[in-house]
């Protein structure tokens, strides 16, 4: 069997007969732009192009940590399948056949085990008993969740405990039900997480944070029973500020984990990037000023495969003179893709003003088949 685009094909099948149908015609940045992005490991170009290294016969994603080759030894492709079709094999370091941030199977099993029983306390010796290296697991969680594995476990226990307190469970019962050794230790943990006394912590709203791998790089999602309140590319510079604003508006506690809304969001995002989903059904929470929420609702109303200018958006909310305010509200949108601010372009057809990166914006519009202008800054 031979690997092809993430699946397997029989060796009896001819690659030339299979691969041409998968070849992409999507336009790419200039070769100089791609080479500089590759050298700089620019995460905003992840998924936009793949680099074939002639001297090694391998192809990589733009963020590959391997030593960079000379300019004359590389060529660029719009997809992993195109690189395969030209005889390159995937790099073992950056794994270009998988979205960046994809969870390894052994880590996924750990996460599933914790979700099934958040009170579980796995120590380093438990990881070794499972054939896992604690240091490797620690590095993965620090890289992808900005916390150690043990801190992640504590966060999941605390999320469950806060839900139980909110449902009326007693402090003592909740403490021991979630694996805390003492009520005093549990109370101190509550104060560290919520900044409140145990009885006041009952009203704390929990927002689950999780990283979702996509074709354009990992995204940080925030959800709870009310819906999606955050979805941003993890390399967006404004992400810490967006988290701060969201926490202030909701007086919420951010804790790692998932819920039904997160599961629905992950499924719909996967279908969207596969090209099989046109409308998101996952509930969203538009948490802003009344003006911002009007703008964001107007964004959701832009049909799949269509674009509007900022002036058209201003007219859509009934305020033709609010073009600049509409642009600012677009920039403050904290639920990317689902609230499609990428569907707003310049009046001359140029792609402007996308915090995730203009080439990501172009990728999304190409994915949706939007009838945009060819005007685009190189």
Protein Blocks (a to p, Z undefined) as FASTA:
>chain_A
ZZeehiacdfkbcfklmmmmmpcfbdcddfklmmmmmmnopaklgojaccddfknopacd
fklcbdcddfklgccdfbfklmmmnopacdfklopmbcehiacfklmmmmmmmmmmmmbc
cdfklmmmnopafklmmmmmmmmnopafklmmmmmmmmmmmmmmmnopafklmmmmnopa
bfklmmmmmmmmnopafklmmmpccddddddddfkopadddddfkbcfbdcdfklmklmm
mmmmmmmmnopacdedddfklmmmmmmmmmmmnopafbdfbdcdddddfklmmmmmmmmm
pcghiacdfklmmmmnopaklmmmmmmmmmmpcbghjlccklpccfkopaehifkbpklm
mmmmmmnopacdfbdcZZ
